Amino acid sequence: MKCYRYLFSFFFVFFLFPKESFGQNNRISTSNSIGWYTYFGTFKLSDKIGLHTEYQWRRANVITDWQQSLLRVGVNYSFRPNMLFRLGYGWVETFPYGEYPLNGFGKQFTEHRIFQMMQLSQKEGSVDFSHRFMLEQRFVGKYSSANSKREDEFPLLNRIRYMFRAQVPLKGNALKDKTPYLAVYDEVFVGFGKHVNANVFDQNRIGVLLGYRFSNNFRLEGGYLNQTVQYGRQINGKNVFQYNNGIILNSNFTFDLTDKKSP
């Protein structure tokens, strides 16, 4: 019962966090309905080394319009069974969606990312916990004017992220094949460095998911996603906060490419 109390306490605190923290009158608020549809694939090359592949099809108005396209690849290194390192690259296209586009000229823009990640995992009773720390070097496209056809600059923006996730099987005491599970997570994003703008607090995401592990090679999970975004620019001297709510569907594949043949 102690582990279940952790889950419910986590959900209660972080579900209320964004609106309570940012619901003030000196800012502009806007909202959207979103749908994120994602693929995660891990290719195990040896006991310690693997290849991470990922694509996220992020949509506004649940599914009808583009929000963002994100492709990410990386190399994994398992320092210990509960400690994973990843070095990788991300290519992101962000589209002009919603009442206030992220780009001040209402244009689509490209972002190139280099990232370093460390993930720690632990188990308490039947609950699996994970802590993910990510450092990103983001080269975000900018337009010098509304008449510019392409981005003129790609200034470097630095960002650090932390995600806490708790996962509990809904049958038995461990996540095995043909087992449903419940997962909740929160991830906070903080900008820093020379080019940080109005958004030192950059973003917060909350997810509540129901999942099913079909086998050791495939898991499917889906549920509710809350995304709070602070813009890097102001409008009429006010900070802009975007509150997005919608659905998320994750497909997780694991491919073991190690040679398991007996000598």
ZAMARGU-4260 file (C-alpha; in steps of 0.2 Angstrom, whole numbers, plus 5000, padded with zeros to 4 digits):
<rodrens>
0) 5000/5000/5000 | 5015/5012/5003 | 5020/5011/4985 | 5002/5015/4979 | 5002/5030/4991
5) 5017/5037/4982 | 5009/5035/4965 | 4993/5045/4971 | 5003/5058/4980 | 5014/5061/4964
10) 4998/5062/4953 | 4989/5075/4965 | 5004/5086/4967 | 5010/5087/4949 | 4992/5087/4941
15) 4988/5103/4950 | 5006/5111/4948 | 5005/5120/4931 | 4989/5130/4933 | 4991/5134/4951
20) 5009/5140/4948 | 5006/5151/4933 | 4988/5156/4935 | 4992/5175/4937 | 4985/5190/4929
25) 5002/5197/4922 | 5003/5185/4908 | 4993/5179/4892 | 4986/5162/4893 | 4981/5151/4878
30) 4977/5133/4876 | 4976/5119/4863 | 4970/5101/4861 | 4984/5090/4856 | 4988/5072/4851
35) 5006/5064/4852 | 5009/5048/4843 | 5026/5041/4846 | 5038/5027/4841 | 5052/5021/4852
40) 5064/5008/4846 | 5080/5001/4855 | 5092/4990/4845 | 5103/4980/4858 | 5120/4978/4850
45) 5129/4970/4865 | 5127/4968/4884 | 5131/4987/4886 | 5129/4996/4869 | 5113/4999/4860
50) 5105/5011/4847 | 5090/5022/4851 | 5078/5027/4838 | 5063/5038/4840 | 5050/5048/4830
55) 5036/5058/4838 | 5021/5064/4827 | 5014/5078/4837 | 4997/5085/4832 | 4986/5100/4836
60) 4967/5099/4837 | 4971/5081/4842 | 4976/5075/4825 | 4971/5086/4811 | 4985/5099/4811
65) 5004/5099/4813 | 5011/5104/4830 | 5028/5097/4829 | 5039/5083/4821 | 5053/5076/4831
70) 5066/5063/4825 | 5079/5058/4838 | 5093/5045/4837 | 5106/5041/4850 | 5119/5028/4856
75) 5115/5020/4873 | 5128/5013/4885 | 5123/5003/4900 | 5135/5007/4914 | 5125/4997/4926
80) 5109/4987/4925 | 5100/5002/4933 | 5110/5016/4925 | 5109/5021/4906 | 5119/5034/4897
85) 5114/5041/4880 | 5122/5053/4867 | 5112/5058/4852 | 5105/5070/4840 | 5087/5077/4837
90) 5079/5085/4821 | 5064/5095/4825 | 5051/5105/4814 | 5039/5116/4824 | 5024/5122/4815
95) 5013/5138/4817 | 4998/5131/4827 | 4986/5139/4840 | 4981/5157/4844 | 4999/5163/4846
100) 5012/5154/4836 | 5029/5150/4844 | 5038/5160/4831 | 5035/5178/4831 | 5032/5179/4812
105) 5020/5164/4812 | 5033/5154/4803 | 5038/5135/4803 | 5056/5133/4810 | 5069/5120/4811
110) 5079/5115/4826 | 5094/5104/4828 | 5098/5096/4845 | 5113/5088/4852 | 5109/5079/4869
115) 5116/5069/4883 | 5105/5059/4894 | 5107/5048/4910 | 5093/5037/4917 | 5092/5029/4934
120) 5080/5016/4938 | 5075/5008/4955 | 5061/4996/4961 | 5052/4998/4977 | 5039/4984/4980
125) 5029/4982/4964 | 5033/5000/4958 | 5046/5004/4946 | 5054/5021/4947 | 5065/5030/4935
130) 5074/5047/4935 | 5079/5054/4918 | 5091/5069/4917 | 5094/5077/4900 | 5106/5091/4894
135) 5102/5098/4877 | 5111/5110/4865 | 5098/5117/4854 | 5101/5126/4838 | 5085/5135/4835
140) 5081/5143/4818 | 5077/5162/4818 | 5071/5173/4804 | 5078/5191/4803 | 5061/5198/4796
145) 5044/5193/4791 | 5050/5193/4772 | 5064/5180/4775 | 5060/5164/4766 | 5072/5153/4777
150) 5080/5154/4794 | 5095/5166/4794 | 5102/5161/4811 | 5103/5146/4822 | 5108/5153/4840
155) 5113/5140/4853 | 5100/5138/4867 | 5104/5127/4882 | 5091/5117/4892 | 5091/5104/4906
160) 5077/5092/4908 | 5072/5081/4923 | 5058/5067/4922 | 5052/5057/4936 | 5041/5041/4931
165) 5032/5029/4942 | 5025/5013/4935 | 5015/4999/4943 | 5008/4982/4936 | 4989/4980/4937
170) 4991/4961/4939 | 5004/4953/4950 | 5019/4961/4958 | 5031/4963/4942 | 5029/4969/4925
175) 5029/4953/4914 | 5023/4948/4897 | 5004/4950/4895 | 5003/4962/4909 | 4993/4978/4910
180) 5001/4993/4920 | 4998/5011/4926 | 5012/5024/4923 | 5012/5042/4928 | 5026/5055/4925
185) 5031/5073/4926 | 5045/5082/4916 | 5051/5099/4919 | 5062/5109/4907 | 5073/5124/4912
190) 5083/5135/4900 | 5100/5143/4904 | 5115/5151/4896 | 5118/5166/4885 | 5103/5166/4874
195) 5090/5162/4887 | 5075/5173/4884 | 5059/5176/4894 | 5058/5157/4898 | 5070/5151/4910
200) 5056/5140/4915 | 5053/5133/4898 | 5040/5119/4899 | 5032/5106/4910 | 5024/5089/4905
205) 5012/5077/4914 | 5007/5060/4908 | 4995/5047/4915 | 4996/5031/4905 | 4988/5014/4904
210) 5000/5002/4896 | 5001/4983/4891 | 5017/4973/4889 | 5013/4961/4875 | 5031/4953/4876
215) 5049/4958/4881 | 5050/4966/4864 | 5034/4976/4863 | 5024/4988/4874 | 5010/4999/4870
220) 5003/5013/4881 | 4992/5028/4880 | 4982/5041/4890 | 4982/5059/4895 | 4995/5072/4892
225) 4996/5090/4899 | 5009/5101/4892 | 5013/5119/4899 | 5024/5129/4888 | 5031/5147/4892
230) 5036/5156/4876 | 5053/5163/4874 | 5046/5180/4869 | 5033/5192/4876 | 5018/5199/4868
235) 5013/5217/4873 | 5026/5216/4888 | 5017/5200/4895 | 5024/5183/4896 | 5014/5170/4886
240) 5009/5153/4893 | 5002/5139/4883 | 4992/5125/4891 | 4989/5110/4880 | 4979/5095/4885
245) 4976/5079/4875 | 4981/5061/4872 | 4997/5052/4870 | 5000/5035/4862 | 5017/5027/4864
250) 5023/5011/4855 | 5039/5004/4862 | 5050/4991/4853 | 5066/4982/4858 | 5076/4972/4846
255) 5090/4961/4852 | 5103/4960/4839 | 5116/4951/4850 | 5123/4934/4844 | 5115/4922/4856
260) 5121/4906/4848 | 5130/4893/4859 | 5148/4891/4856
</rodrens>
